[in-house]
Amino acid sequence: MHGLFRVRGFTQDDAHIFCLPDQITDEIKGVLDLTEEILSTFGFTNFEVNLSTRPEKSVGDDEIWIKAESALKDALDRKKWNYIVDDGGGAFYGPKIDIKILDAIGRKWQCSTVQLDFNLPERFKLNYVDKENEKQRPIMIHRAIFGSLERFFGILTENYAGEFPLWLAPTQVRLLPVTDTVSDFTESVAKKLRDAGVRVEICTGERLNKLVRNAEKAKIPVMAVVGKDEAENNTLAVRTYKDGDIGSLSVDDVLARIVTANATKGADF
């Protein structure tokens, strides 16, 4: 998936927070909490954290840089995260926190960034009125949780080697009818699953063994064989990529398991 890591154009989930100098720590802590929640939902729980400080050439006075760097350190200390200080590695317009995630084989990928910005509030002449009725410049915080979305999807795909957890898989269920006589039943099952938000597809045109083999090569989490008995009994002969053949289950049972996995961000059927 390395082609997704250096794309010609990329999409960044950049957002901005405007705050007072004494609100920096709380706002940064909130962004770090959000980052941890989102990345861990996708299965990334090991991070390397870097704190980049003032470079040789920069904008803003000494006092605000000292206060900003102290606020970033306080936020990291409140998270009880270990971090590496990159002296002089910040942008000219403010210090930052970079988060590198570790994938399944221990590679590090830089994704999330929390960046203070003293430059843009000045250039846009942004002001607020403080309690002394004096005009002051706000602090601007950039935050990107995923970084490049294209890059994140590449990292995600490599991390799971295409074997996505059930809730995340692009195709969650593949229905494999063994005869045209069960087409109507198969379509009704597919509709019921789709109506509940399940991502399902129907595959035909090959012998059953090849249909199953193709589904396993595609790492589809749930495969369901549909024959005459299944159509008559409102059941599915279920096979999962992880556990193999698990036997006959009712359509409602299959649906309930997948709906639960989706609701809880679960990996297993």
JOQUI-V728088 format. One record per residue. PSI is psi in whole degrees, -180 to 180 (NA if undefined). OMEGA is omega in whole degrees, -180 to 180 (none if undefined). Layout:
# JOQUI-V728088
psi = {PSI;PSI}
omega = {OMEGA;OMEGA}
This chain:
# JOQUI-V728088
psi = {12;-23;-23;-12;-17;65;160;-37;141;162;126;135;59;133;165;143;132;130;173;158;-37;2;-2;-49;-48;-41;-43;-43;-41;-39;-41;-39;-45;-43;-47;-42;-46;-48;-39;-31;-36;3;6;112;-9;124;150;127;131;133;114;126;-175;127;176;-40;124;166;159;151;169;-40;-45;-35;-45;-44;-40;-47;-38;-39;-40;-43;-41;-40;-42;-38;-38;-30;-13;39;136;147;159;132;123;91;124;8;0;170;164;-19;5;158;167;164;126;139;124;129;150;128;-172;-25;19;8;148;135;124;120;-73;142;136;118;126;147;114;-9;-54;-40;-34;-45;-36;1;49;141;155;161;120;-177;-16;8;30;145;134;159;133;165;138;133;122;142;132;113;-48;-23;-124;125;-39;-44;-40;-42;-36;-45;-43;-44;-43;-37;-42;-1;37;-9;74;149;157;-45;-25;-17;134;-42;118;-37;135;119;133;86;139;-10;153;-20;-16;15;-46;-43;-43;-44;-38;-37;-45;-42;-42;-42;-45;-39;-24;7;12;138;109;149;157;131;132;-173;1;167;152;-43;-39;-37;-44;-44;-41;-40;-39;-38;-34;-3;40;128;-42;125;137;116;135;114;-169;-43;-42;-43;-38;-31;4;47;176;140;105;138;133;155;-35;-44;-3;-149;124;4;-168;130;151;155;-41;-36;-45;-46;-46;-40;-41;-39;-41;-43;-41;-41;-34;3;44;154;-28;156;NA}
omega = {-171;178;178;-176;180;-176;-178;175;-177;180;-178;179;-177;175;-172;177;175;-175;175;-180;-178;176;-174;-176;-179;-179;178;178;178;178;179;176;180;179;-180;-179;-176;-178;180;176;178;175;179;-177;179;-176;163;-174;178;174;-177;-173;-171;176;-178;178;-175;174;-178;-178;-176;-175;-177;177;180;-179;-178;180;178;179;178;178;179;179;178;178;177;174;-176;178;169;-179;178;179;176;-176;178;-176;180;175;-178;-175;176;177;-176;172;175;179;176;178;178;-179;-173;-179;171;178;-180;179;179;-178;-171;177;172;-168;173;-176;176;-172;-175;175;178;-177;179;179;180;-179;165;-180;-177;-176;176;-180;178;177;180;176;174;172;179;178;170;172;176;-176;-178;-170;173;180;179;-180;-179;179;176;178;-179;-179;179;-179;180;-176;179;-180;-176;171;-172;-175;-173;-174;179;171;-177;-177;171;178;-174;177;-176;-180;180;-177;180;-177;-178;178;-180;178;-180;177;180;179;-180;179;-179;-180;179;177;179;179;-171;175;179;178;179;172;178;172;-175;-179;-180;177;179;-180;178;179;179;177;178;178;175;-176;-176;174;-178;178;-179;176;-178;-180;-180;-179;-179;-175;-179;-180;175;174;-166;174;178;180;-176;-170;-179;-175;179;172;-176;178;176;178;-180;179;177;180;-178;-180;-178;177;178;179;178;-177;-176;-174;-177;-178;-170;179;none}
